């Protein structure tokens, strides 16, 4: 369960990073 939590945390952190870069790219496009 502990390993699962760590993996989920890493995935959510990556998703947040990708989301931020995606919004930045969208702003640059406009």
N, CA and C of each residue as an Amber inpcrd file, in Angstrom:
protein
    90
   0.8470000  -1.2020000   0.0000000   0.0000000   0.0000000   0.0000000
   0.8830000   1.2530000   0.0000000   1.9950000   1.1950000   0.7610000
   2.8820000   2.3710000   0.8200000   3.4750000   2.6400000  -0.5740000
   3.9280000   1.5650000  -1.2210000   4.5020000   1.7290000  -2.5710000
   3.4530000   2.3340000  -3.4980000   2.2220000   1.8300000  -3.3930000
   1.1380000   2.3200000  -4.2390000   0.9640000   3.8280000  -4.0470000
   0.9810000   4.2530000  -2.7870000   0.7970000   5.6790000  -2.4910000
   1.9120000   6.4950000  -3.1460000   3.1540000   6.0090000  -3.0270000
   4.2900000   6.7460000  -3.6060000   4.1200000   6.8500000  -5.1180000
   3.7570000   5.7420000  -5.7520000   3.5970000   5.7520000  -7.2120000
   2.4960000   6.7380000  -7.6090000   1.3890000   6.7030000  -6.8810000
   0.2830000   7.6120000  -7.2070000   0.7250000   9.0610000  -7.0370000
   1.4960000   9.3350000  -5.9930000   1.9690000  10.7040000  -5.7620000
   2.8460000  11.1610000  -6.9150000   3.7230000  10.2860000  -7.3790000
   4.6040000  10.6490000  -8.4930000   3.7790000  10.9150000  -9.7460000
   2.7790000  10.0730000  -9.9880000   1.9510000  10.2430000 -11.1860000
   1.1970000  11.5680000 -11.1300000   0.5860000  11.8730000  -9.9920000
  -0.1770000  13.1220000  -9.8790000   0.7600000  14.3150000 -10.0300000
   1.9650000  14.2180000  -9.4810000   2.9250000  15.3220000  -9.5980000
   3.2700000  15.5210000 -11.0680000   3.4810000  14.4120000 -11.7840000
   3.8100000  14.5210000 -13.2180000   2.6420000  15.1290000 -13.9670000
   1.4330000  14.7030000 -13.6450000   0.2490000  15.2400000 -14.3270000
   0.1660000  16.7460000 -14.1190000   0.4470000  17.2020000 -12.8940000
   0.3970000  18.6370000 -12.6140000   1.4420000  19.3680000 -13.4520000
   2.6470000  18.7990000 -13.5440000   3.7150000  19.4310000 -14.3300000
   3.2870000  19.5180000 -15.7910000   2.7690000  18.4130000 -16.3380000
   2.3430000  18.4080000 -17.7350000   1.2060000  19.4200000 -17.9350000
   0.2950000  19.4810000 -16.9820000  -0.8270000  20.4130000 -17.0940000
  -0.3210000  21.8450000 -17.1350000   0.6340000  22.1670000 -16.2750000
   1.1870000  23.5330000 -16.2480000   1.8510000  23.8600000 -17.5750000
   2.7090000  22.9650000 -18.0750000   3.4030000  23.2230000 -19.3390000
   2.3880000  23.3130000 -20.4810000   1.3120000  22.5380000 -20.3980000
   0.2900000  22.5690000 -21.4430000  -0.4070000  23.9310000 -21.4570000
  -0.7510000  24.4510000 -20.2750000  -1.4260000  25.7550000 -20.2200000
  -0.4750000  26.8430000 -20.7120000   0.7950000  26.7330000 -20.3550000
   1.7820000  27.7270000 -20.8030000   1.8780000  27.6890000 -22.3240000
   1.9130000  26.4950000 -22.9030000   2.0080000  26.3630000 -24.3590000
   0.7610000  26.9570000 -25.0010000  -0.3970000  26.7360000 -24.3840000
  -1.6450000  27.2810000 -24.9310000  -1.5850000  28.8060000 -24.9160000
  -1.0690000  29.3750000 -23.8400000  -0.9670000  30.8430000 -23.7450000
  -0.0370000  31.3700000 -24.8350000   1.0610000  30.6730000 -25.0650000
   2.0180000  31.1090000 -26.0980000   1.3570000  31.0310000 -27.4760000
   0.5490000  29.9760000 -27.6870000  -0.1220000  29.8250000 -28.9870000
  -1.0030000  31.0280000 -29.2800000  -1.7470000  31.4770000 -28.2560000
  -2.6460000  32.6200000 -28.4520000  -1.7960000  33.8600000 -28.6730000
